[in-house]
């Protein structure tokens, strides 16, 4: 039996080797002074995160060799090598290397209104694209580098605007949730059929605390009302369920008026494709078994006795028949309301007609 080869980056030995090297480097950074420790820890973490999606064996081996070389340099610096210690210090304090160029860019930044984003994140552009989240940012170390005050003020003002924007988004989200729960409360209290299957009886919710504090009160049971606080911030369980019918005829339930998740739509589409394929095979094996029967009769008239081939085709056709019945009979697939692609069926009517012929067979 053919078994595909497992890529090297999915093997446990490679993952173990990379993690051991990563942890070893991070442990070594704790023995340096605070500025050097921040520099080494940030850039070791950045390089490993940036290269973790590497699929080339040659490049991965080269990156691991670079990590081994960095470990040897830090070990030599900790063991008393003044050359390696000075090398690490020059990189961390921006006297040489990448941070020296970054500090020069900050000093030369002269835009009249925009903030200098390099102060927030000194990583190269490729790293900012692959890891854009704030958790991966490496800010400029203000203990070492001097930044003009007007650039720091712009960064502070922009952070304040971002916090205000997030606060407004959170308030709108909480208001929307409160509105949805209010709609749910009204729908349940009015006996809406869309939430009747959820087990909530009419008048199941109330905004009167005195009712909920009654010693004989059991929330949600036998029509007893459940107290809802005036300011709602959390979604209730069960959520508001809406029964809808798509343009193709497929019926589904929507939660809070939102679209169904992608995994559910993909699962429904896959079941329809499988059903369509089995219908094609069922029709093919019907004619194939008939042809085999005619061939056996013709061979028998010629004096050649070689029967039984059509039985295998008929058995497989019966197997397909049972599978199609299971798919269309348990309510999981509504064949009359599905919408297939053009490469499988020309229209939904063809699929409906095929199922009718199958049922009449």
C-alpha positions as a Markdown table, in Angstrom:
| # | Residue | x | y | z |
|---|---|---|---|---|
| 1 | Unk | 0.0 | 0.0 | 0.0 |
| 2 | Unk | 1.3 | 3.4 | -0.9 |
| 3 | Unk | 1.9 | 5.7 | 2.0 |
| 4 | Unk | 2.9 | 9.4 | 1.4 |
| 5 | Unk | 6.2 | 10.5 | 3.0 |
| 6 | Unk | 5.8 | 12.7 | 6.1 |
| 7 | Unk | 7.4 | 16.1 | 5.7 |
| 8 | Unk | 10.4 | 16.7 | 7.9 |
| 9 | Unk | 8.8 | 19.7 | 9.6 |
| 10 | Unk | 5.9 | 17.5 | 10.8 |
| 11 | Unk | 8.2 | 14.8 | 12.4 |
| 12 | Unk | 8.4 | 14.9 | 16.2 |
| 13 | Unk | 12.3 | 14.6 | 16.1 |
| 14 | Unk | 12.6 | 17.9 | 14.2 |
| 15 | Unk | 10.1 | 19.7 | 16.4 |
| 16 | Unk | 11.9 | 18.4 | 19.5 |
| 17 | Unk | 15.2 | 19.6 | 18.2 |
| 18 | Unk | 13.9 | 23.1 | 17.3 |
| 19 | Unk | 12.2 | 23.5 | 20.7 |
| 20 | Unk | 15.3 | 22.4 | 22.6 |
| 21 | Unk | 17.4 | 24.9 | 20.7 |
| 22 | Unk | 14.9 | 27.6 | 21.3 |
| 23 | Unk | 14.6 | 27.1 | 25.0 |
| 24 | Unk | 18.4 | 26.8 | 25.4 |
| 25 | Unk | 18.9 | 30.2 | 23.7 |
| 26 | Unk | 16.2 | 31.8 | 25.9 |
| 27 | Unk | 17.8 | 30.4 | 29.1 |
| 28 | Unk | 21.2 | 31.8 | 28.1 |
| 29 | Unk | 19.7 | 35.3 | 27.7 |
| 30 | Unk | 18.8 | 35.5 | 31.4 |
| 31 | Unk | 22.5 | 35.8 | 32.4 |
| 32 | Unk | 23.1 | 39.2 | 30.6 |
| 33 | Unk | 22.3 | 42.7 | 31.8 |
| 34 | Unk | 18.7 | 44.0 | 31.3 |
| 35 | Unk | 19.3 | 45.9 | 28.0 |
| 36 | Unk | 21.2 | 43.0 | 26.4 |
| 37 | Unk | 18.7 | 40.5 | 27.8 |
| 38 | Unk | 15.8 | 42.4 | 26.3 |
| 39 | Unk | 17.6 | 42.6 | 22.9 |
| 40 | Unk | 18.6 | 38.9 | 22.8 |
| 41 | Unk | 15.3 | 37.6 | 24.1 |
| 42 | Unk | 13.2 | 39.7 | 21.6 |
| 43 | Unk | 15.2 | 38.9 | 18.5 |
| 44 | Unk | 15.6 | 35.2 | 19.3 |
| 45 | Unk | 11.9 | 35.0 | 19.7 |
| 46 | Unk | 11.3 | 37.0 | 16.5 |
| 47 | Unk | 13.6 | 34.9 | 14.4 |
| 48 | Unk | 12.1 | 31.6 | 15.5 |
| 49 | Unk | 8.5 | 32.9 | 15.0 |
| 50 | Unk | 9.4 | 34.3 | 11.5 |
| 51 | Unk | 11.0 | 31.0 | 10.3 |
| 52 | Unk | 8.6 | 28.5 | 11.9 |
| 53 | Unk | 6.7 | 28.1 | 8.6 |
| 54 | Unk | 9.9 | 27.2 | 6.7 |
| 55 | Unk | 9.3 | 24.1 | 4.5 |
| 56 | Unk | 12.7 | 23.9 | 2.8 |
| 57 | Unk | 15.1 | 21.4 | 4.4 |
| 58 | Unk | 18.1 | 23.4 | 3.3 |
| 59 | Unk | 16.9 | 26.7 | 4.7 |
| 60 | Unk | 15.7 | 25.0 | 7.9 |
| 61 | Unk | 19.1 | 23.4 | 8.4 |
| 62 | Unk | 20.7 | 26.8 | 7.8 |
| 63 | Unk | 18.5 | 28.6 | 10.4 |
| 64 | Unk | 19.2 | 25.9 | 13.0 |
| 65 | Unk | 23.0 | 26.3 | 12.3 |
| 66 | Unk | 22.6 | 30.1 | 12.9 |
| 67 | Unk | 20.9 | 29.3 | 16.2 |
| 68 | Unk | 23.7 | 27.0 | 17.2 |
| 69 | Unk | 26.2 | 29.7 | 16.3 |
| 70 | Unk | 24.3 | 32.2 | 18.4 |
| 71 | Unk | 24.4 | 29.8 | 21.3 |
| 72 | Unk | 28.1 | 29.4 | 21.0 |
| 73 | Unk | 28.6 | 33.2 | 20.9 |
| 74 | Unk | 26.6 | 33.7 | 24.0 |
| 75 | Unk | 28.3 | 30.8 | 25.8 |
| 76 | Unk | 31.7 | 32.3 | 24.9 |
| 77 | Unk | 30.6 | 35.8 | 26.2 |
| 78 | Unk | 29.4 | 34.3 | 29.5 |
| 79 | Unk | 32.6 | 32.3 | 29.9 |
| 80 | Unk | 34.8 | 35.5 | 29.8 |
| 81 | Unk | 35.4 | 36.2 | 26.1 |
| 82 | Unk | 35.7 | 40.0 | 25.9 |
| 83 | Unk | 35.4 | 40.0 | 22.1 |
| 84 | Unk | 32.1 | 38.2 | 22.1 |
| 85 | Unk | 30.8 | 40.2 | 25.0 |
| 86 | Unk | 31.7 | 43.4 | 23.3 |
| 87 | Unk | 30.0 | 42.1 | 20.1 |
| 88 | Unk | 26.7 | 41.4 | 21.9 |
| 89 | Unk | 26.9 | 44.8 | 23.8 |
| 90 | Unk | 27.4 | 46.7 | 20.5 |
| 91 | Unk | 24.4 | 45.1 | 18.9 |
| 92 | Unk | 22.1 | 45.6 | 22.0 |
| 93 | Unk | 23.1 | 49.3 | 22.5 |
| 94 | Unk | 22.9 | 50.2 | 18.8 |
| 95 | Unk | 26.6 | 51.0 | 18.2 |
| 96 | Unk | 26.6 | 48.5 | 15.3 |
| 97 | Unk | 24.1 | 46.3 | 13.5 |
| 98 | Unk | 20.5 | 46.7 | 12.7 |
| 99 | Unk | 19.5 | 48.9 | 15.6 |
| 100 | Unk | 22.0 | 51.5 | 14.6 |
| 101 | Unk | 20.2 | 51.9 | 11.3 |
| 102 | Unk | 16.8 | 52.0 | 13.0 |
| 103 | Unk | 17.9 | 54.7 | 15.4 |
| 104 | Unk | 19.2 | 56.7 | 12.4 |
| 105 | Unk | 15.8 | 56.4 | 10.7 |
| 106 | Unk | 14.0 | 57.7 | 13.8 |
| 107 | Unk | 16.3 | 60.7 | 14.0 |
| 108 | Unk | 15.8 | 61.5 | 10.3 |
| 109 | Unk | 12.0 | 61.1 | 10.5 |
| 110 | Unk | 10.4 | 64.5 | 9.7 |
| 111 | Unk | 6.8 | 64.0 | 8.7 |
| 112 | Unk | 4.7 | 66.9 | 9.9 |
| 113 | Unk | 1.7 | 64.9 | 11.2 |
| 114 | Unk | 2.2 | 61.1 | 11.0 |
| 115 | Unk | 3.6 | 59.1 | 14.0 |
| 116 | Unk | 6.8 | 57.2 | 13.5 |
| 117 | Unk | 5.8 | 53.6 | 13.5 |
| 118 | Unk | 9.3 | 52.4 | 13.8 |
| 119 | Unk | 9.2 | 53.4 | 17.5 |
| 120 | Unk | 6.4 | 50.9 | 18.0 |
| 121 | Unk | 8.0 | 48.1 | 16.1 |
| 122 | Unk | 11.6 | 47.9 | 15.0 |
| 123 | Unk | 11.2 | 44.6 | 13.2 |
| 124 | Unk | 11.9 | 44.3 | 9.4 |
| 125 | Unk | 9.0 | 44.6 | 7.0 |
| 126 | Unk | 8.8 | 40.9 | 6.3 |
| 127 | Unk | 8.3 | 40.1 | 10.0 |
| 128 | Unk | 5.6 | 42.8 | 10.4 |
| 129 | Unk | 3.7 | 41.3 | 7.5 |
| 130 | Unk | 3.9 | 37.7 | 8.7 |
| 131 | Unk | 3.3 | 38.5 | 12.4 |
| 132 | Unk | 1.2 | 41.7 | 12.5 |
| 133 | Unk | -0.2 | 41.2 | 16.0 |
| 134 | Unk | 0.9 | 43.5 | 18.8 |
| 135 | Unk | 2.1 | 40.6 | 20.8 |
| 136 | Unk | 5.0 | 40.2 | 18.4 |
| 137 | Unk | 6.1 | 43.8 | 18.3 |
| 138 | Unk | 9.6 | 44.8 | 19.4 |
| 139 | Unk | 9.4 | 48.4 | 20.5 |
| 140 | Unk | 12.5 | 50.7 | 20.5 |
| 141 | Unk | 14.3 | 50.5 | 23.8 |
| 142 | Unk | 14.0 | 54.0 | 25.3 |
| 143 | Unk | 16.5 | 53.2 | 27.9 |
| 144 | Unk | 19.2 | 53.2 | 25.2 |
| 145 | Unk | 17.9 | 55.4 | 22.4 |
| 146 | Unk | 16.8 | 59.0 | 22.6 |
| 147 | Unk | 13.6 | 59.8 | 20.7 |
| 148 | Unk | 12.3 | 63.4 | 20.1 |
| 149 | Unk | 9.5 | 64.4 | 22.4 |
| 150 | Unk | 7.1 | 65.4 | 19.6 |
| 151 | Unk | 7.3 | 61.8 | 18.1 |
| 152 | Unk | 6.5 | 60.3 | 21.5 |
| 153 | Unk | 3.5 | 62.7 | 21.9 |
| 154 | Unk | 2.2 | 61.5 | 18.5 |
| 155 | Unk | 2.5 | 57.9 | 19.6 |
| 156 | Unk | 0.7 | 58.6 | 22.8 |
| 157 | Unk | -2.1 | 60.5 | 21.1 |
| 158 | Unk | -2.6 | 57.7 | 18.5 |
| 159 | Unk | -2.7 | 55.1 | 21.4 |
| 160 | Unk | -5.4 | 57.2 | 23.1 |
| 161 | Unk | -7.5 | 57.4 | 19.9 |
| 162 | Unk | -7.2 | 53.6 | 19.5 |
| 163 | Unk | -8.3 | 53.0 | 23.0 |
| 164 | Unk | -11.3 | 55.3 | 22.5 |
| 165 | Unk | -12.2 | 53.5 | 19.2 |
| 166 | Unk | -12.1 | 50.1 | 20.9 |
| 167 | Unk | -14.2 | 51.5 | 23.8 |
| 168 | Unk | -16.8 | 52.7 | 21.3 |
| 169 | Unk | -16.8 | 49.3 | 19.5 |
| 170 | Unk | -17.3 | 47.5 | 22.8 |
| 171 | Unk | -20.2 | 49.8 | 23.7 |
| 172 | Unk | -21.8 | 49.2 | 20.3 |
| 173 | Unk | -21.3 | 45.4 | 20.7 |
| 174 | Unk | -22.9 | 45.4 | 24.2 |
| 175 | Unk | -25.8 | 47.5 | 22.9 |
| 176 | Unk | -26.4 | 45.1 | 20.1 |
| 177 | Unk | -26.3 | 42.1 | 22.5 |
| 178 | Unk | -28.8 | 43.9 | 24.8 |
| 179 | Unk | -31.1 | 44.6 | 21.8 |
| 180 | Unk | -30.9 | 41.0 | 20.7 |
| 181 | Unk | -31.7 | 39.7 | 24.2 |
| 182 | Unk | -34.6 | 42.2 | 24.4 |
| 183 | Unk | -35.9 | 40.7 | 21.1 |
| 184 | Unk | -35.5 | 37.2 | 22.5 |
| 185 | Unk | -37.4 | 38.2 | 25.6 |
| 186 | Unk | -40.3 | 39.7 | 23.6 |
| 187 | Unk | -40.4 | 36.7 | 21.3 |
| 188 | Unk | -40.5 | 34.2 | 24.1 |
| 189 | Unk | -43.1 | 36.2 | 26.1 |
| 190 | Unk | -45.3 | 36.5 | 23.0 |
| 191 | Unk | -45.1 | 32.8 | 22.3 |
| 192 | Unk | -43.2 | 33.1 | 19.0 |
| 193 | Unk | -43.1 | 29.8 | 17.1 |
| 194 | Unk | -39.4 | 30.4 | 16.1 |
| 195 | Unk | -38.3 | 29.8 | 19.7 |
| 196 | Unk | -41.0 | 27.4 | 20.7 |
| 197 | Unk | -38.7 | 24.4 | 20.2 |
| 198 | Unk | -36.2 | 25.8 | 22.6 |
| 199 | Unk | -38.3 | 24.7 | 25.6 |
| 200 | Unk | -39.1 | 28.3 | 26.8 |
| 201 | Unk | -42.7 | 28.8 | 27.6 |
| 202 | Unk | -44.6 | 32.1 | 27.1 |
| 203 | Unk | -44.0 | 34.7 | 29.8 |
| 204 | Unk | -40.7 | 32.9 | 30.7 |
| 205 | Unk | -38.8 | 36.2 | 31.2 |
| 206 | Unk | -39.5 | 39.2 | 33.4 |
| 207 | Unk | -37.7 | 42.3 | 34.5 |
| 208 | Unk | -39.3 | 42.4 | 37.9 |
| 209 | Unk | -36.7 | 41.4 | 40.6 |
| 210 | Unk | -39.5 | 40.7 | 43.2 |
| 211 | Unk | -40.9 | 37.9 | 41.1 |
| 212 | Unk | -37.5 | 36.2 | 40.8 |
| 213 | Unk | -36.8 | 36.4 | 44.6 |
| 214 | Unk | -40.0 | 34.6 | 45.5 |
| 215 | Unk | -39.3 | 31.4 | 47.5 |
| 216 | Unk | -41.6 | 29.4 | 45.2 |
| 217 | Unk | -40.0 | 30.6 | 42.1 |
| 218 | Unk | -38.2 | 28.1 | 39.8 |
| 219 | Unk | -36.8 | 29.9 | 36.7 |
| 220 | Unk | -37.9 | 28.6 | 33.4 |
| 221 | Unk | -39.9 | 25.7 | 34.7 |
| 222 | Unk | -43.6 | 25.4 | 34.2 |
| 223 | Unk | -43.9 | 28.9 | 32.9 |
| 224 | Unk | -42.1 | 30.5 | 35.9 |
| 225 | Unk | -40.5 | 33.7 | 34.8 |
| 226 | Unk | -36.8 | 34.2 | 34.7 |
| 227 | Unk | -35.5 | 37.5 | 35.9 |
| 228 | Unk | -33.3 | 39.5 | 33.4 |
| 229 | Unk | -31.2 | 42.3 | 34.8 |
| 230 | Unk | -32.0 | 45.7 | 33.2 |
| 231 | Unk | -28.5 | 46.1 | 31.7 |
| 232 | Unk | -27.6 | 43.0 | 29.6 |
| 233 | Unk | -24.0 | 42.4 | 28.6 |
| 234 | Unk | -23.9 | 38.7 | 28.0 |
| 235 | Unk | -25.7 | 36.4 | 25.5 |
| 236 | Unk | -28.4 | 34.2 | 26.9 |
| 237 | Unk | -28.6 | 30.4 | 26.4 |
| 238 | Unk | -30.4 | 29.3 | 24.3 |
| 239 | Unk | -29.8 | 32.1 | 21.8 |
| 240 | Unk | -32.5 | 33.5 | 19.5 |
| 241 | Unk | -33.1 | 30.9 | 16.7 |
| 242 | Unk | -34.6 | 31.9 | 13.5 |
| 243 | Unk | -36.0 | 29.5 | 11.0 |
| 244 | Unk | -35.3 | 30.6 | 7.4 |
| 245 | Unk | -35.7 | 29.3 | 3.9 |
| 246 | Unk | -33.0 | 30.0 | 1.3 |
| 247 | Unk | -33.7 | 31.0 | -2.3 |
| 248 | Unk | -32.7 | 27.5 | -3.4 |
| 249 | Unk | -35.4 | 26.0 | -1.1 |
| 250 | Unk | -33.0 | 24.7 | 1.6 |
| 251 | Unk | -34.3 | 25.2 | 5.1 |
| 252 | Unk | -31.9 | 26.0 | 8.0 |
| 253 | Unk | -31.8 | 27.7 | 11.3 |
| 254 | Unk | -29.9 | 31.0 | 11.8 |
| 255 | Unk | -28.6 | 32.1 | 15.2 |
| 256 | Unk | -29.2 | 35.7 | 16.0 |
| 257 | Unk | -29.9 | 36.5 | 12.4 |
| 258 | Unk | -26.3 | 35.7 | 11.3 |
| 259 | Unk | -25.1 | 33.6 | 8.5 |
| 260 | Unk | -24.4 | 29.9 | 9.2 |
| 261 | Unk | -20.7 | 29.1 | 9.7 |
| 262 | Unk | -18.5 | 28.1 | 6.8 |
| 263 | Unk | -17.9 | 24.6 | 8.1 |
| 264 | Unk | -21.6 | 23.9 | 8.2 |
| 265 | Unk | -22.2 | 25.2 | 4.6 |
| 266 | Unk | -19.2 | 23.2 | 3.4 |
| 267 | Unk | -20.5 | 20.1 | 5.1 |
| 268 | Unk | -24.0 | 20.5 | 3.5 |
| 269 | Unk | -22.4 | 21.1 | 0.1 |
| 270 | Unk | -20.2 | 18.0 | 0.5 |
| 271 | Unk | -23.2 | 15.8 | 1.4 |
| 272 | Unk | -25.0 | 17.0 | -1.8 |
| 273 | Unk | -22.0 | 16.3 | -4.0 |
| 274 | Unk | -21.8 | 12.8 | -2.5 |
| 275 | Unk | -25.5 | 12.2 | -3.1 |
| 276 | Unk | -25.2 | 13.4 | -6.7 |
| 277 | Unk | -22.3 | 11.1 | -7.4 |
| 278 | Unk | -24.1 | 8.1 | -6.0 |
| 279 | Unk | -27.1 | 8.8 | -8.1 |
| 280 | Unk | -24.9 | 8.9 | -11.2 |
| 281 | Unk | -23.3 | 5.6 | -10.2 |
| 282 | Unk | -26.7 | 4.0 | -9.4 |
| 283 | Unk | -28.0 | 4.9 | -12.9 |
| 284 | Unk | -24.8 | 3.7 | -14.6 |
| 285 | Unk | -24.8 | 0.3 | -12.8 |
| 286 | Unk | -28.5 | -0.2 | -13.7 |
| 287 | Unk | -27.7 | -0.2 | -17.4 |
| 288 | Unk | -24.4 | -2.0 | -16.9 |
| 289 | Unk | -26.2 | -4.9 | -15.2 |
| 290 | Unk | -28.7 | -5.1 | -18.1 |
| 291 | Unk | -25.8 | -5.2 | -20.6 |
| 292 | Unk | -24.1 | -8.0 | -18.7 |
| 293 | Unk | -27.3 | -10.0 | -18.7 |
| 294 | Unk | -27.7 | -9.6 | -22.5 |
| 295 | Unk | -24.1 | -10.6 | -22.9 |
| 296 | Unk | -24.6 | -13.8 | -20.8 |
| 297 | Unk | -27.7 | -14.7 | -22.9 |
| 298 | Unk | -25.7 | -14.2 | -26.1 |
| 299 | Unk | -22.8 | -16.3 | -24.8 |
| 300 | Unk | -25.2 | -19.1 | -23.7 |
| 301 | Unk | -26.7 | -19.3 | -27.2 |
| 302 | Unk | -23.2 | -19.6 | -28.5 |
| 303 | Unk | -22.5 | -22.5 | -26.1 |
| 304 | Unk | -20.3 | -20.5 | -23.7 |
| 305 | Unk | -21.4 | -20.8 | -20.1 |
| 306 | Unk | -19.8 | -18.0 | -18.0 |
| 307 | Unk | -22.6 | -16.5 | -15.8 |
| 308 | Unk | -22.6 | -14.4 | -12.6 |
| 309 | Unk | -20.9 | -11.1 | -13.6 |
| 310 | Unk | -24.1 | -9.1 | -13.5 |
| 311 | Unk | -24.7 | -10.2 | -9.9 |
| 312 | Unk | -21.8 | -8.2 | -8.7 |
| 313 | Unk | -23.0 | -5.1 | -10.5 |
| 314 | Unk | -26.5 | -5.6 | -9.1 |
| 315 | Unk | -25.2 | -6.0 | -5.5 |
| 316 | Unk | -23.2 | -2.8 | -5.8 |
| 317 | Unk | -26.2 | -1.0 | -7.2 |
| 318 | Unk | -28.3 | -2.2 | -4.2 |
| 319 | Unk | -25.6 | -1.0 | -1.9 |
| 320 | Unk | -25.8 | 2.5 | -3.6 |
| 321 | Unk | -29.5 | 2.3 | -3.3 |
| 322 | Unk | -29.4 | 1.8 | 0.5 |
| 323 | Unk | -26.9 | 4.6 | 0.9 |
| 324 | Unk | -29.1 | 7.0 | -1.1 |
| 325 | Unk | -32.1 | 6.0 | 1.0 |
| 326 | Unk | -30.1 | 6.7 | 4.2 |
| 327 | Unk | -29.0 | 10.1 | 3.0 |
| 328 | Unk | -32.4 | 11.2 | 1.9 |
| 329 | Unk | -34.6 | 9.4 | 4.4 |
| 330 | Unk | -33.3 | 10.6 | 7.8 |
| 331 | Unk | -33.9 | 14.3 | 7.2 |
| 332 | Unk | -30.2 | 15.2 | 6.9 |
| 333 | Unk | -30.4 | 15.9 | 3.2 |
| 334 | Unk | -33.3 | 17.5 | 1.4 |
| 335 | Unk | -32.7 | 16.5 | -2.2 |
| 336 | Unk | -35.5 | 18.5 | -3.6 |
| 337 | Unk | -34.2 | 21.7 | -2.2 |
| 338 | Unk | -30.4 | 21.4 | -2.8 |
| 339 | Unk | -28.5 | 23.5 | -5.2 |
| 340 | Unk | -25.7 | 21.7 | -7.1 |
| 341 | Unk | -22.9 | 23.0 | -9.3 |
| 342 | Unk | -23.2 | 23.2 | -13.1 |
| 343 | Unk | -20.6 | 20.5 | -13.5 |
| 344 | Unk | -22.7 | 18.0 | -11.6 |
| 345 | Unk | -26.3 | 18.9 | -12.6 |
| 346 | Unk | -27.7 | 21.4 | -15.0 |
| 347 | Unk | -30.5 | 22.4 | -12.7 |
| 348 | Unk | -32.2 | 21.4 | -9.5 |
| 349 | Unk | -35.1 | 20.0 | -11.4 |
| 350 | Unk | -32.9 | 17.3 | -12.9 |
| 351 | Unk | -31.9 | 16.2 | -9.4 |
| 352 | Unk | -35.5 | 16.2 | -8.3 |
| 353 | Unk | -36.5 | 14.2 | -11.4 |
| 354 | Unk | -33.7 | 11.7 | -10.8 |
| 355 | Unk | -34.8 | 11.1 | -7.2 |
| 356 | Unk | -38.4 | 10.6 | -8.3 |
| 357 | Unk | -37.3 | 8.0 | -10.8 |
| 358 | Unk | -35.2 | 6.4 | -8.1 |
| 359 | Unk | -38.2 | 6.2 | -5.7 |
| 360 | Unk | -40.4 | 4.7 | -8.4 |
| 361 | Unk | -37.8 | 2.1 | -9.4 |
